[in-house]
Structure formats: C-alpha cells, structure tokens
Amino acid sequence: MREKIHPKYFNTTATCACGAVYEIGSSRENLRVDICSNCHPLFTGKQKLIDAEGRVQKFQKKYAGVTPVKKTAKKKKTTAKKTAGKK
C-alpha cells in the first residue's frame, strides 16, 4: 500500500433508527442508518408499511384543489395573397 493516499480506518459503531448498535470498521467515525437487519422486512419476515400512499395518489392529493387553465387557440392572421396576372 502506498503511504498518505488512503483514508483513515476507524473501528466505529453504526446506530440504526430502531436502536440497534453494531460495531464495524469504516472510514467514518460514527454512522447512523435508517434500517438494519433487525428491522428490515426481508430479515424479520414482517412487512411494515412505510409509505402507504402511492405516487399517483400523492400527485392527486397535491393537485386536488387546482383547476387546470384552458389554453385558447391562437388565430392565425390571414394575409391576402397577391395574384399575378396570367399571360
């Protein structure tokens, strides 16, 4: 390994939102994670509904009171064609 190009390596703790604490090695001193193997549905077998609303429902809820603006078609100006006399 070359000197002075690698980050420092720490024996640190990773803390989950559920309260679980793990001792790991990392280039950061302290880590906080949202989900771990104690609370992840894949490992626990229990499904938690974190986001019950889908994307479409969120959009409809957000724009429920907004009325769309109708665009009016712009009329094109007609120009009189110059007719050239036929010979």
PyMOL Python script that loads the backbone (N, CA, C, O; Angstrom):
from pymol import cmd

cmd.read_pdbstr("""\
ATOM      1  N   MET A   1       0.841  -1.188   0.000  1.00  0.00           N
ATOM      2  CA  MET A   1       0.000   0.000   0.000  1.00  0.00           C
ATOM      3  C   MET A   1       0.881   1.246   0.000  1.00  0.00           C
ATOM      4  O   MET A   1       1.892   1.312   0.700  1.00  0.00           O
ATOM      5  N   ARG A   2       0.486   2.203  -0.779  1.00  0.00           N
ATOM      6  CA  ARG A   2       1.220   3.463  -0.806  1.00  0.00           C
ATOM      7  C   ARG A   2       0.828   4.296   0.405  1.00  0.00           C
ATOM      8  O   ARG A   2      -0.304   4.226   0.884  1.00  0.00           O
ATOM      9  N   GLU A   3       1.764   5.070   0.883  1.00  0.00           N
ATOM     10  CA  GLU A   3       1.512   5.891   2.058  1.00  0.00           C
ATOM     11  C   GLU A   3       0.823   7.196   1.675  1.00  0.00           C
ATOM     12  O   GLU A   3       0.999   7.707   0.569  1.00  0.00           O
ATOM     13  N   LYS A   4       0.040   7.721   2.604  1.00  0.00           N
ATOM     14  CA  LYS A   4      -0.603   9.035   2.531  1.00  0.00           C
ATOM     15  C   LYS A   4      -1.646   9.188   1.417  1.00  0.00           C
ATOM     16  O   LYS A   4      -1.971  10.316   1.047  1.00  0.00           O
ATOM     17  N   ILE A   5      -2.181   8.084   0.873  1.00  0.00           N
ATOM     18  CA  ILE A   5      -3.253   8.218  -0.120  1.00  0.00           C
ATOM     19  C   ILE A   5      -4.544   7.542   0.338  1.00  0.00           C
ATOM     20  O   ILE A   5      -5.596   7.754  -0.266  1.00  0.00           O
ATOM     21  N   HIS A   6      -4.482   6.749   1.373  1.00  0.00           N
ATOM     22  CA  HIS A   6      -5.657   6.022   1.847  1.00  0.00           C
ATOM     23  C   HIS A   6      -6.304   6.758   3.017  1.00  0.00           C
ATOM     24  O   HIS A   6      -5.604   7.369   3.824  1.00  0.00           O
ATOM     25  N   PRO A   7      -7.640   6.705   3.119  1.00  0.00           N
ATOM     26  CA  PRO A   7      -8.303   7.362   4.256  1.00  0.00           C
ATOM     27  C   PRO A   7      -8.024   6.598   5.552  1.00  0.00           C
ATOM     28  O   PRO A   7      -7.649   5.426   5.534  1.00  0.00           O
ATOM     29  N   LYS A   8      -8.214   7.287   6.665  1.00  0.00           N
ATOM     30  CA  LYS A   8      -8.024   6.642   7.966  1.00  0.00           C
ATOM     31  C   LYS A   8      -9.135   5.616   8.164  1.00  0.00           C
ATOM     32  O   LYS A   8     -10.268   5.830   7.734  1.00  0.00           O
ATOM     33  N   TYR A   9      -8.814   4.521   8.804  1.00  0.00           N
ATOM     34  CA  TYR A   9      -9.763   3.447   9.049  1.00  0.00           C
ATOM     35  C   TYR A   9     -10.075   3.414  10.538  1.00  0.00           C
ATOM     36  O   TYR A   9      -9.170   3.344  11.369  1.00  0.00           O
ATOM     37  N   PHE A  10     -11.365   3.464  10.870  1.00  0.00           N
ATOM     38  CA  PHE A  10     -11.788   3.515  12.265  1.00  0.00           C
ATOM     39  C   PHE A  10     -12.578   2.269  12.626  1.00  0.00           C
ATOM     40  O   PHE A  10     -13.291   1.721  11.786  1.00  0.00           O
ATOM     41  N   ASN A  11     -12.461   1.823  13.855  1.00  0.00           N
ATOM     42  CA  ASN A  11     -13.392   0.857  14.423  1.00  0.00           C
ATOM     43  C   ASN A  11     -14.492   1.699  15.041  1.00  0.00           C
ATOM     44  O   ASN A  11     -14.276   2.366  16.053  1.00  0.00           O
ATOM     45  N   THR A  12     -15.664   1.671  14.439  1.00  0.00           N
ATOM     46  CA  THR A  12     -16.730   2.592  14.819  1.00  0.00           C
ATOM     47  C   THR A  12     -18.024   1.849  15.098  1.00  0.00           C
ATOM     48  O   THR A  12     -18.090   0.627  14.962  1.00  0.00           O
ATOM     49  N   THR A  13     -19.047   2.586  15.486  1.00  0.00           N
ATOM     50  CA  THR A  13     -20.358   1.993  15.730  1.00  0.00           C
ATOM     51  C   THR A  13     -21.357   2.538  14.718  1.00  0.00           C
ATOM     52  O   THR A  13     -21.352   3.723  14.382  1.00  0.00           O
ATOM     53  N   ALA A  14     -22.206   1.646  14.246  1.00  0.00           N
ATOM     54  CA  ALA A  14     -23.303   2.023  13.363  1.00  0.00           C
ATOM     55  C   ALA A  14     -24.581   1.916  14.173  1.00  0.00           C
ATOM     56  O   ALA A  14     -24.885   0.861  14.728  1.00  0.00           O
ATOM     57  N   THR A  15     -25.332   3.011  14.241  1.00  0.00           N
ATOM     58  CA  THR A  15     -26.558   3.052  15.027  1.00  0.00           C
ATOM     59  C   THR A  15     -27.752   3.123  14.094  1.00  0.00           C
ATOM     60  O   THR A  15     -27.809   3.979  13.211  1.00  0.00           O
ATOM     61  N   CYS A  16     -28.700   2.230  14.289  1.00  0.00           N
ATOM     62  CA  CYS A  16     -29.907   2.193  13.464  1.00  0.00           C
ATOM     63  C   CYS A  16     -31.004   3.021  14.116  1.00  0.00           C
ATOM     64  O   CYS A  16     -30.947   3.324  15.308  1.00  0.00           O
ATOM     65  N   ALA A  17     -32.003   3.382  13.318  1.00  0.00           N
ATOM     66  CA  ALA A  17     -33.140   4.143  13.827  1.00  0.00           C
ATOM     67  C   ALA A  17     -33.963   3.313  14.821  1.00  0.00           C
ATOM     68  O   ALA A  17     -34.644   3.869  15.683  1.00  0.00           O
ATOM     69  N   CYS A  18     -33.897   1.984  14.697  1.00  0.00           N
ATOM     70  CA  CYS A  18     -34.662   1.133  15.621  1.00  0.00           C
ATOM     71  C   CYS A  18     -33.955   0.982  16.965  1.00  0.00           C
ATOM     72  O   CYS A  18     -34.545   0.467  17.915  1.00  0.00           O
ATOM     73  N   GLY A  19     -32.689   1.428  17.061  1.00  0.00           N
ATOM     74  CA  GLY A  19     -31.967   1.366  18.316  1.00  0.00           C
ATOM     75  C   GLY A  19     -30.849   0.336  18.345  1.00  0.00           C
ATOM     76  O   GLY A  19     -30.087   0.282  19.310  1.00  0.00           O
ATOM     77  N   ALA A  20     -30.738  -0.473  17.315  1.00  0.00           N
ATOM     78  CA  ALA A  20     -29.679  -1.479  17.267  1.00  0.00           C
ATOM     79  C   ALA A  20     -28.329  -0.800  17.029  1.00  0.00           C
ATOM     80  O   ALA A  20     -28.231   0.159  16.263  1.00  0.00           O
ATOM     81  N   VAL A  21     -27.291  -1.310  17.694  1.00  0.00           N
ATOM     82  CA  VAL A  21     -25.947  -0.752  17.572  1.00  0.00           C
ATOM     83  C   VAL A  21     -25.007  -1.864  17.130  1.00  0.00           C
ATOM     84  O   VAL A  21     -24.990  -2.941  17.727  1.00  0.00           O
ATOM     85  N   TYR A  22     -24.225  -1.607  16.088  1.00  0.00           N
ATOM     86  CA  TYR A  22     -23.263  -2.569  15.561  1.00  0.00           C
ATOM     87  C   TYR A  22     -21.878  -1.962  15.586  1.00  0.00           C
ATOM     88  O   TYR A  22     -21.712  -0.770  15.330  1.00  0.00           O
ATOM     89  N   GLU A  23     -20.884  -2.777  15.893  1.00  0.00           N
ATOM     90  CA  GLU A  23     -19.501  -2.331  15.847  1.00  0.00           C
ATOM     91  C   GLU A  23     -18.923  -2.800  14.515  1.00  0.00           C
ATOM     92  O   GLU A  23     -18.900  -3.995  14.223  1.00  0.00           O
ATOM     93  N   ILE A  24     -18.454  -1.836  13.706  1.00  0.00           N
ATOM     94  CA  ILE A  24     -17.972  -2.135  12.365  1.00  0.00           C
ATOM     95  C   ILE A  24     -16.691  -1.350  12.107  1.00  0.00           C
ATOM     96  O   ILE A  24     -16.277  -0.530  12.928  1.00  0.00           O
ATOM     97  N   GLY A  25     -16.074  -1.605  10.973  1.00  0.00           N
ATOM     98  CA  GLY A  25     -14.920  -0.838  10.537  1.00  0.00           C
ATOM     99  C   GLY A  25     -15.327   0.057   9.381  1.00  0.00           C
ATOM    100  O   GLY A  25     -16.033  -0.380   8.472  1.00  0.00           O
ATOM    101  N   SER A  26     -14.884   1.308   9.412  1.00  0.00           N
ATOM    102  CA  SER A  26     -15.299   2.256   8.391  1.00  0.00           C
ATOM    103  C   SER A  26     -14.290   3.398   8.295  1.00  0.00           C
ATOM    104  O   SER A  26     -13.445   3.572   9.174  1.00  0.00           O
ATOM    105  N   SER A  27     -14.391   4.161   7.232  1.00  0.00           N
ATOM    106  CA  SER A  27     -13.558   5.356   7.093  1.00  0.00           C
ATOM    107  C   SER A  27     -14.228   6.569   7.743  1.00  0.00           C
ATOM    108  O   SER A  27     -13.665   7.664   7.733  1.00  0.00           O
ATOM    109  N   ARG A  28     -15.419   6.385   8.304  1.00  0.00           N
ATOM    110  CA  ARG A  28     -16.119   7.436   9.046  1.00  0.00           C
ATOM    111  C   ARG A  28     -16.160   7.044  10.517  1.00  0.00           C
ATOM    112  O   ARG A  28     -16.176   5.862  10.860  1.00  0.00           O
ATOM    113  N   GLU A  29     -16.175   8.042  11.366  1.00  0.00           N
ATOM    114  CA  GLU A  29     -16.120   7.740  12.802  1.00  0.00           C
ATOM    115  C   GLU A  29     -17.448   7.234  13.359  1.00  0.00           C
ATOM    116  O   GLU A  29     -17.464   6.258  14.109  1.00  0.00           O
ATOM    117  N   ASN A  30     -18.549   7.870  13.011  1.00  0.00           N
ATOM    118  CA  ASN A  30     -19.860   7.452  13.513  1.00  0.00           C
ATOM    119  C   ASN A  30     -20.826   7.357  12.342  1.00  0.00           C
ATOM    120  O   ASN A  30     -20.836   8.217  11.461  1.00  0.00           O
ATOM    121  N   LEU A  31     -21.642   6.298  12.338  1.00  0.00           N
ATOM    122  CA  LEU A  31     -22.623   6.102  11.276  1.00  0.00           C
ATOM    123  C   LEU A  31     -24.011   5.969  11.879  1.00  0.00           C
ATOM    124  O   LEU A  31     -24.194   5.334  12.918  1.00  0.00           O
ATOM    125  N   ARG A  32     -24.982   6.575  11.220  1.00  0.00           N
ATOM    126  CA  ARG A  32     -26.388   6.405  11.579  1.00  0.00           C
ATOM    127  C   ARG A  32     -27.108   5.898  10.334  1.00  0.00           C
ATOM    128  O   ARG A  32     -26.980   6.482   9.258  1.00  0.00           O
ATOM    129  N   VAL A  33     -27.863   4.813  10.480  1.00  0.00           N
ATOM    130  CA  VAL A  33     -28.583   4.224   9.360  1.00  0.00           C
ATOM    131  C   VAL A  33     -30.075   4.202   9.662  1.00  0.00           C
ATOM    132  O   VAL A  33     -30.483   4.213  10.823  1.00  0.00           O
ATOM    133  N   ASP A  34     -30.882   4.171   8.610  1.00  0.00           N
ATOM    134  CA  ASP A  34     -32.335   4.166   8.771  1.00  0.00           C
ATOM    135  C   ASP A  34     -32.887   2.768   9.013  1.00  0.00           C
ATOM    136  O   ASP A  34     -33.883   2.604   9.718  1.00  0.00           O
ATOM    137  N   ILE A  35     -32.248   1.769   8.435  1.00  0.00           N
ATOM    138  CA  ILE A  35     -32.780   0.417   8.517  1.00  0.00           C
ATOM    139  C   ILE A  35     -31.615  -0.569   8.624  1.00  0.00           C
ATOM    140  O   ILE A  35     -30.561  -0.364   8.022  1.00  0.00           O
ATOM    141  N   CYS A  36     -31.816  -1.637   9.392  1.00  0.00           N
ATOM    142  CA  CYS A  36     -30.762  -2.641   9.574  1.00  0.00           C
ATOM    143  C   CYS A  36     -31.383  -4.036   9.498  1.00  0.00           C
ATOM    144  O   CYS A  36     -32.569  -4.176   9.198  1.00  0.00           O
ATOM    145  N   SER A  37     -30.591  -5.049   9.766  1.00  0.00           N
ATOM    146  CA  SER A  37     -31.098  -6.419   9.685  1.00  0.00           C
ATOM    147  C   SER A  37     -32.081  -6.743  10.813  1.00  0.00           C
ATOM    148  O   SER A  37     -32.839  -7.706  10.701  1.00  0.00           O
ATOM    149  N   ASN A  38     -32.084  -5.965  11.889  1.00  0.00           N
ATOM    150  CA  ASN A  38     -33.057  -6.180  12.971  1.00  0.00           C
ATOM    151  C   ASN A  38     -34.451  -5.703  12.590  1.00  0.00           C
ATOM    152  O   ASN A  38     -35.446  -6.268  13.044  1.00  0.00           O
ATOM    153  N   CYS A  39     -34.528  -4.679  11.770  1.00  0.00           N
ATOM    154  CA  CYS A  39     -35.834  -4.106  11.464  1.00  0.00           C
ATOM    155  C   CYS A  39     -36.220  -4.208   9.985  1.00  0.00           C
ATOM    156  O   CYS A  39     -37.323  -3.799   9.624  1.00  0.00           O
ATOM    157  N   HIS A  40     -35.355  -4.736   9.122  1.00  0.00           N
ATOM    158  CA  HIS A  40     -35.677  -4.853   7.702  1.00  0.00           C
ATOM    159  C   HIS A  40     -36.668  -5.992   7.487  1.00  0.00           C
ATOM    160  O   HIS A  40     -36.478  -7.075   8.039  1.00  0.00           O
ATOM    161  N   PRO A  41     -37.726  -5.774   6.694  1.00  0.00           N
ATOM    162  CA  PRO A  41     -38.751  -6.804   6.494  1.00  0.00           C
ATOM    163  C   PRO A  41     -38.222  -8.090   5.865  1.00  0.00           C
ATOM    164  O   PRO A  41     -38.778  -9.160   6.112  1.00  0.00           O
ATOM    165  N   LEU A  42     -37.175  -8.015   5.069  1.00  0.00           N
ATOM    166  CA  LEU A  42     -36.620  -9.214   4.453  1.00  0.00           C
ATOM    167  C   LEU A  42     -36.076 -10.168   5.516  1.00  0.00           C
ATOM    168  O   LEU A  42     -36.231 -11.384   5.398  1.00  0.00           O
ATOM    169  N   PHE A  43     -35.448  -9.629   6.537  1.00  0.00           N
ATOM    170  CA  PHE A  43     -34.846 -10.457   7.580  1.00  0.00           C
ATOM    171  C   PHE A  43     -35.843 -10.812   8.685  1.00  0.00           C
ATOM    172  O   PHE A  43     -35.746 -11.888   9.276  1.00  0.00           O
ATOM    173  N   THR A  44     -36.790  -9.934   8.970  1.00  0.00           N
ATOM    174  CA  THR A  44     -37.718 -10.184  10.072  1.00  0.00           C
ATOM    175  C   THR A  44     -38.936 -10.995   9.648  1.00  0.00           C
ATOM    176  O   THR A  44     -39.544 -11.673  10.477  1.00  0.00           O
ATOM    177  N   GLY A  45     -39.299 -10.938   8.379  1.00  0.00           N
ATOM    178  CA  GLY A  45     -40.485 -11.640   7.906  1.00  0.00           C
ATOM    179  C   GLY A  45     -41.756 -10.853   8.129  1.00  0.00           C
ATOM    180  O   GLY A  45     -42.834 -11.311   7.748  1.00  0.00           O
ATOM    181  N   LYS A  46     -41.663  -9.684   8.734  1.00  0.00           N
ATOM    182  CA  LYS A  46     -42.816  -8.815   8.973  1.00  0.00           C
ATOM    183  C   LYS A  46     -42.753  -7.660   7.994  1.00  0.00           C
ATOM    184  O   LYS A  46     -41.705  -7.046   7.795  1.00  0.00           O
ATOM    185  N   GLN A  47     -43.876  -7.382   7.397  1.00  0.00           N
ATOM    186  CA  GLN A  47     -43.906  -6.281   6.443  1.00  0.00           C
ATOM    187  C   GLN A  47     -44.432  -5.030   7.122  1.00  0.00           C
ATOM    188  O   GLN A  47     -45.509  -5.044   7.719  1.00  0.00           O
ATOM    189  N   LYS A  48     -43.676  -3.958   7.029  1.00  0.00           N
ATOM    190  CA  LYS A  48     -44.101  -2.673   7.562  1.00  0.00           C
ATOM    191  C   LYS A  48     -44.482  -1.784   6.402  1.00  0.00           C
ATOM    192  O   LYS A  48     -43.784  -1.740   5.389  1.00  0.00           O
ATOM    193  N   LEU A  49     -45.572  -1.084   6.542  1.00  0.00           N
ATOM    194  CA  LEU A  49     -45.971  -0.142   5.506  1.00  0.00           C
ATOM    195  C   LEU A  49     -45.394   1.212   5.850  1.00  0.00           C
ATOM    196  O   LEU A  49     -45.960   1.964   6.643  1.00  0.00           O
ATOM    197  N   ILE A  50     -44.274   1.510   5.249  1.00  0.00           N
ATOM    198  CA  ILE A  50     -43.624   2.791   5.499  1.00  0.00           C
ATOM    199  C   ILE A  50     -44.322   3.882   4.705  1.00  0.00           C
ATOM    200  O   ILE A  50     -44.608   4.958   5.229  1.00  0.00           O
ATOM    201  N   ASP A  51     -44.595   3.597   3.435  1.00  0.00           N
ATOM    202  CA  ASP A  51     -45.240   4.560   2.560  1.00  0.00           C
ATOM    203  C   ASP A  51     -46.510   3.924   2.032  1.00  0.00           C
ATOM    204  O   ASP A  51     -46.466   3.164   1.065  1.00  0.00           O
ATOM    205  N   ALA A  52     -47.644   4.226   2.656  1.00  0.00           N
ATOM    206  CA  ALA A  52     -48.898   3.607   2.272  1.00  0.00           C
ATOM    207  C   ALA A  52     -49.483   4.236   1.009  1.00  0.00           C
ATOM    208  O   ALA A  52     -50.271   3.607   0.304  1.00  0.00           O
ATOM    209  N   GLU A  53     -49.101   5.456   0.732  1.00  0.00           N
ATOM    210  CA  GLU A  53     -49.629   6.168  -0.415  1.00  0.00           C
ATOM    211  C   GLU A  53     -48.710   5.989  -1.607  1.00  0.00           C
ATOM    212  O   GLU A  53     -47.490   6.091  -1.482  1.00  0.00           O
ATOM    213  N   GLY A  54     -49.297   5.724  -2.759  1.00  0.00           N
ATOM    214  CA  GLY A  54     -48.509   5.592  -3.969  1.00  0.00           C
ATOM    215  C   GLY A  54     -48.220   6.937  -4.606  1.00  0.00           C
ATOM    216  O   GLY A  54     -48.678   7.977  -4.132  1.00  0.00           O
ATOM    217  N   ARG A  55     -47.456   6.902  -5.685  1.00  0.00           N
ATOM    218  CA  ARG A  55     -47.052   8.132  -6.351  1.00  0.00           C
ATOM    219  C   ARG A  55     -48.243   8.852  -6.977  1.00  0.00           C
ATOM    220  O   ARG A  55     -48.337  10.078  -6.917  1.00  0.00           O
ATOM    221  N   VAL A  56     -49.145   8.089  -7.573  1.00  0.00           N
ATOM    222  CA  VAL A  56     -50.305   8.700  -8.224  1.00  0.00           C
ATOM    223  C   VAL A  56     -51.219   9.347  -7.190  1.00  0.00           C
ATOM    224  O   VAL A  56     -51.723  10.449  -7.407  1.00  0.00           O
ATOM    225  N   GLN A  57     -51.435   8.665  -6.068  1.00  0.00           N
ATOM    226  CA  GLN A  57     -52.297   9.210  -5.031  1.00  0.00           C
ATOM    227  C   GLN A  57     -51.703  10.484  -4.435  1.00  0.00           C
ATOM    228  O   GLN A  57     -52.438  11.427  -4.142  1.00  0.00           O
ATOM    229  N   LYS A  58     -50.383  10.526  -4.253  1.00  0.00           N
ATOM    230  CA  LYS A  58     -49.737  11.734  -3.747  1.00  0.00           C
ATOM    231  C   LYS A  58     -49.929  12.895  -4.718  1.00  0.00           C
ATOM    232  O   LYS A  58     -50.194  14.024  -4.305  1.00  0.00           O
ATOM    233  N   PHE A  59     -49.792  12.607  -6.014  1.00  0.00           N
ATOM    234  CA  PHE A  59     -49.965  13.649  -7.029  1.00  0.00           C
ATOM    235  C   PHE A  59     -51.400  14.164  -7.026  1.00  0.00           C
ATOM    236  O   PHE A  59     -51.629  15.373  -7.059  1.00  0.00           O
ATOM    237  N   GLN A  60     -52.367  13.249  -6.986  1.00  0.00           N
ATOM    238  CA  GLN A  60     -53.773  13.649  -6.987  1.00  0.00           C
ATOM    239  C   GLN A  60     -54.116  14.451  -5.735  1.00  0.00           C
ATOM    240  O   GLN A  60     -54.875  15.417  -5.811  1.00  0.00           O
ATOM    241  N   LYS A  61     -53.576  14.069  -4.603  1.00  0.00           N
ATOM    242  CA  LYS A  61     -53.824  14.788  -3.356  1.00  0.00           C
ATOM    243  C   LYS A  61     -53.203  16.186  -3.409  1.00  0.00           C
ATOM    244  O   LYS A  61     -53.805  17.154  -2.944  1.00  0.00           O
ATOM    245  N   LYS A  62     -52.015  16.287  -3.967  1.00  0.00           N
ATOM    246  CA  LYS A  62     -51.307  17.557  -4.039  1.00  0.00           C
ATOM    247  C   LYS A  62     -52.041  18.551  -4.933  1.00  0.00           C
ATOM    248  O   LYS A  62     -52.128  19.735  -4.608  1.00  0.00           O
ATOM    249  N   TYR A  63     -52.565  18.076  -6.051  1.00  0.00           N
ATOM    250  CA  TYR A  63     -53.209  18.966  -7.016  1.00  0.00           C
ATOM    251  C   TYR A  63     -54.732  18.817  -7.034  1.00  0.00           C
ATOM    252  O   TYR A  63     -55.354  19.053  -8.070  1.00  0.00           O
ATOM    253  N   ALA A  64     -55.342  18.433  -5.917  1.00  0.00           N
ATOM    254  CA  ALA A  64     -56.786  18.222  -5.855  1.00  0.00           C
ATOM    255  C   ALA A  64     -57.556  19.532  -6.024  1.00  0.00           C
ATOM    256  O   ALA A  64     -58.578  19.548  -6.710  1.00  0.00           O
ATOM    257  N   GLY A  65     -57.102  20.616  -5.426  1.00  0.00           N
ATOM    258  CA  GLY A  65     -57.833  21.874  -5.475  1.00  0.00           C
ATOM    259  C   GLY A  65     -57.451  22.772  -6.640  1.00  0.00           C
ATOM    260  O   GLY A  65     -58.017  23.855  -6.790  1.00  0.00           O
ATOM    261  N   VAL A  66     -56.524  22.356  -7.452  1.00  0.00           N
ATOM    262  CA  VAL A  66     -56.046  23.188  -8.552  1.00  0.00           C
ATOM    263  C   VAL A  66     -56.875  22.909  -9.791  1.00  0.00           C
ATOM    264  O   VAL A  66     -57.043  21.759 -10.196  1.00  0.00           O
ATOM    265  N   THR A  67     -57.392  23.977 -10.388  1.00  0.00           N
ATOM    266  CA  THR A  67     -58.140  23.807 -11.631  1.00  0.00           C
ATOM    267  C   THR A  67     -57.206  24.099 -12.799  1.00  0.00           C
ATOM    268  O   THR A  67     -56.448  25.068 -12.763  1.00  0.00           O
ATOM    269  N   PRO A  68     -57.257  23.273 -13.823  1.00  0.00           N
ATOM    270  CA  PRO A  68     -56.358  23.479 -14.956  1.00  0.00           C
ATOM    271  C   PRO A  68     -56.755  24.724 -15.762  1.00  0.00           C
ATOM    272  O   PRO A  68     -57.936  25.056 -15.867  1.00  0.00           O
ATOM    273  N   VAL A  69     -55.788  25.379 -16.307  1.00  0.00           N
ATOM    274  CA  VAL A  69     -56.013  26.559 -17.139  1.00  0.00           C
ATOM    275  C   VAL A  69     -56.178  26.084 -18.567  1.00  0.00           C
ATOM    276  O   VAL A  69     -55.322  25.384 -19.107  1.00  0.00           O
ATOM    277  N   LYS A  70     -57.292  26.474 -19.173  1.00  0.00           N
ATOM    278  CA  LYS A  70     -57.534  26.075 -20.547  1.00  0.00           C
ATOM    279  C   LYS A  70     -56.811  27.036 -21.468  1.00  0.00           C
ATOM    280  O   LYS A  70     -56.917  28.256 -21.339  1.00  0.00           O
ATOM    281  N   LYS A  71     -56.085  26.465 -22.385  1.00  0.00           N
ATOM    282  CA  LYS A  71     -55.368  27.282 -23.345  1.00  0.00           C
ATOM    283  C   LYS A  71     -56.295  27.551 -24.522  1.00  0.00           C
ATOM    284  O   LYS A  71     -56.960  26.649 -25.029  1.00  0.00           O
ATOM    285  N   THR A  72     -56.324  28.807 -24.945  1.00  0.00           N
ATOM    286  CA  THR A  72     -57.135  29.148 -26.098  1.00  0.00           C
ATOM    287  C   THR A  72     -56.255  29.093 -27.331  1.00  0.00           C
ATOM    288  O   THR A  72     -55.086  29.476 -27.303  1.00  0.00           O
ATOM    289  N   ALA A  73     -56.829  28.618 -28.386  1.00  0.00           N
ATOM    290  CA  ALA A  73     -56.073  28.510 -29.625  1.00  0.00           C
ATOM    291  C   ALA A  73     -55.909  29.901 -30.221  1.00  0.00           C
ATOM    292  O   ALA A  73     -56.868  30.666 -30.325  1.00  0.00           O
ATOM    293  N   LYS A  74     -54.704  30.208 -30.601  1.00  0.00           N
ATOM    294  CA  LYS A  74     -54.447  31.497 -31.213  1.00  0.00           C
ATOM    295  C   LYS A  74     -54.849  31.434 -32.679  1.00  0.00           C
ATOM    296  O   LYS A  74     -54.529  30.482 -33.391  1.00  0.00           O
ATOM    297  N   LYS A  75     -55.556  32.471 -33.110  1.00  0.00           N
ATOM    298  CA  LYS A  75     -55.972  32.520 -34.505  1.00  0.00           C
ATOM    299  C   LYS A  75     -54.848  33.117 -35.328  1.00  0.00           C
ATOM    300  O   LYS A  75     -54.245  34.129 -34.970  1.00  0.00           O
ATOM    301  N   LYS A  76     -54.589  32.456 -36.441  1.00  0.00           N
ATOM    302  CA  LYS A  76     -53.563  32.966 -37.329  1.00  0.00           C
ATOM    303  C   LYS A  76     -54.165  34.052 -38.204  1.00  0.00           C
ATOM    304  O   LYS A  76     -55.309  33.963 -38.652  1.00  0.00           O
ATOM    305  N   LYS A  77     -53.375  35.060 -38.427  1.00  0.00           N
ATOM    306  CA  LYS A  77     -53.831  36.141 -39.293  1.00  0.00           C
ATOM    307  C   LYS A  77     -53.730  35.675 -40.732  1.00  0.00           C
ATOM    308  O   LYS A  77     -52.730  35.092 -41.151  1.00  0.00           O
ATOM    309  N   THR A  78     -54.761  35.937 -41.456  1.00  0.00           N
ATOM    310  CA  THR A  78     -54.733  35.569 -42.872  1.00  0.00           C
ATOM    311  C   THR A  78     -54.242  36.761 -43.670  1.00  0.00           C
ATOM    312  O   THR A  78     -54.688  37.891 -43.468  1.00  0.00           O
ATOM    313  N   THR A  79     -53.359  36.505 -44.537  1.00  0.00           N
ATOM    314  CA  THR A  79     -52.826  37.584 -45.370  1.00  0.00           C
ATOM    315  C   THR A  79     -53.379  37.426 -46.768  1.00  0.00           C
ATOM    316  O   THR A  79     -53.541  36.315 -47.272  1.00  0.00           O
ATOM    317  N   ALA A  80     -53.656  38.519 -47.363  1.00  0.00           N
ATOM    318  CA  ALA A  80     -54.195  38.489 -48.706  1.00  0.00           C
ATOM    319  C   ALA A  80     -53.089  38.105 -49.667  1.00  0.00           C
ATOM    320  O   ALA A  80     -51.992  38.663 -49.645  1.00  0.00           O
ATOM    321  N   LYS A  81     -53.408  37.139 -50.508  1.00  0.00           N
ATOM    322  CA  LYS A  81     -52.419  36.684 -51.474  1.00  0.00           C
ATOM    323  C   LYS A  81     -52.449  37.617 -52.679  1.00  0.00           C
ATOM    324  O   LYS A  81     -53.506  38.030 -53.157  1.00  0.00           O
ATOM    325  N   LYS A  82     -51.298  37.916 -53.128  1.00  0.00           N
ATOM    326  CA  LYS A  82     -51.205  38.741 -54.325  1.00  0.00           C
ATOM    327  C   LYS A  82     -51.278  37.820 -55.520  1.00  0.00           C
ATOM    328  O   LYS A  82     -50.514  36.861 -55.634  1.00  0.00           O
ATOM    329  N   THR A  83     -52.167  38.108 -56.372  1.00  0.00           N
ATOM    330  CA  THR A  83     -52.302  37.275 -57.551  1.00  0.00           C
ATOM    331  C   THR A  83     -51.625  37.967 -58.718  1.00  0.00           C
ATOM    332  O   THR A  83     -51.846  39.146 -58.996  1.00  0.00           O
ATOM    333  N   ALA A  84     -50.821  37.214 -59.364  1.00  0.00           N
ATOM    334  CA  ALA A  84     -50.134  37.756 -60.520  1.00  0.00           C
ATOM    335  C   ALA A  84     -50.975  37.450 -61.752  1.00  0.00           C
ATOM    336  O   ALA A  84     -51.532  36.359 -61.880  1.00  0.00           O
ATOM    337  N   GLY A  85     -51.061  38.382 -62.620  1.00  0.00           N
ATOM    338  CA  GLY A  85     -51.860  38.170 -63.831  1.00  0.00           C
ATOM    339  C   GLY A  85     -51.220  37.133 -64.740  1.00  0.00           C
ATOM    340  O   GLY A  85     -50.003  37.118 -64.923  1.00  0.00           O
ATOM    341  N   LYS A  86     -52.027  36.294 -65.291  1.00  0.00           N
ATOM    342  CA  LYS A  86     -51.533  35.264 -66.201  1.00  0.00           C
ATOM    343  C   LYS A  86     -51.377  35.847 -67.578  1.00  0.00           C
ATOM    344  O   LYS A  86     -52.215  36.643 -68.004  1.00  0.00           O
ATOM    345  N   LYS A  87     -50.346  35.485 -68.283  1.00  0.00           N
ATOM    346  CA  LYS A  87     -50.108  35.988 -69.627  1.00  0.00           C
ATOM    347  C   LYS A  87     -50.577  35.065 -70.676  1.00  0.00           C
ATOM    348  O   LYS A  87     -50.441  35.359 -71.863  1.00  0.00           O
TER     349      LYS A  87
END
""", "prot")
cmd.dss("prot")
cmd.show_as("cartoon", "prot")
cmd.util.cbc("prot")
cmd.orient("prot")
